[in-house]
Amino acid sequence: MSDMLTCTACGSDKAEPVVHGGSYILRCAACGEVIVATSFMALLDSEDEWAAFIDAGPGKIPRPEALVARGSLRQISTAINVTTRKGNFIRLIPEKRE
């Protein structure tokens, strides 16, 4: 992460993306502090592939059974939105490109 995205609460330079409600959030992986947020809708045209999991908490790796969906954000946005409406945070993990 660049110095511009360093956590102001703990100084960590590690961030992880999560979705909650209609917001796409980069949070500190060490303490969970929100670093920056934007509209989740603004990212839907991204063609990158993601795995969406019910969030296990800052810095924690989600368990395989917490998988909600895999695919581009446009493909998996409905599953993400349904899950966040239940109060869950969704952790997004980029899929490796071959």
N, C-alpha and C positions, 0 to 999 in steps of 0.2 A: 504494500500500500504506500502511496506517496505521503510526504510530510503533511500535505494539505488534508489528509484523511486520518491523521493521528488522533486517537481518542483523547479528548480534553479531560476526561475523568481519571484515566489511569495511565495514559501515555503509550498504550499498546498501538502497534501498527498492523494488527491483524483484524480484518473485517470479514463478515459473512452476510450474505443476502437473505432476508426473510420477507415474507408477505403477510400483512395483516389487514383485514378489511380491504380497502382499495389502495393501500399504500405498499410500495416497494421500499424496503428499509435496508440500509447498510448499517449494521450494528457492530460494536466492538465484540470480538470473539472472546476476550478476556473477562470483561465486566458486564456486557450486555447493553451498554449505553448506546443510544441512537446517535450515529455520526451524521447521516444524511438520509433524507427520505424524499420520494417523489411518487407520482401516481403510477400504480401498477399498469394502468391502461396505456401509458406512454411507452411501455416496453414491449407491447404485444407484437409489434412488427419485427422483432428480433428473430432471426432464423436459427439462433443457437439452440442446441438441445439441452434440456434440463431434466433433473430428477427432482420431484417435489415430495417432501416428507413432512409429516407432522413434527414440529420442532421439538427437539430434546432439551433445548436450553443453550445459552451462550457457550461456544467452544466444544460442545458435545456432539459426537457423531450419531446421527439418527439410526435407529435400529431398522433392519430390512423390512420388518412387518409394519413400519410406520409409513411406507411408500404410499403416496396418494396417486401419482401419475408420472409418466415420462413422455417427453416430446418437446416440441417448440412451445413457447409460452402461449401462442395463439391456440394450439391444440389442447393444452392442459388448463387453460384459464378457467373454464367452467368448474372443473374438479377442485381447483384451488379456491375459487370464490365460495363454493358450497361448503368447503371445509373451514374456511376462515369465518363464515357466518355463524358457525357453531362455537366461535370463540378461540379457535386454534390459531397459532402462528404456523406458517409454512416455511420450512427451510429449503432454499433452492441450492442445488449442487449441480454445477455444470457437468455435462456428460463429455467424456473424452472423444475427440474427433480422431478418426483413423486416417 
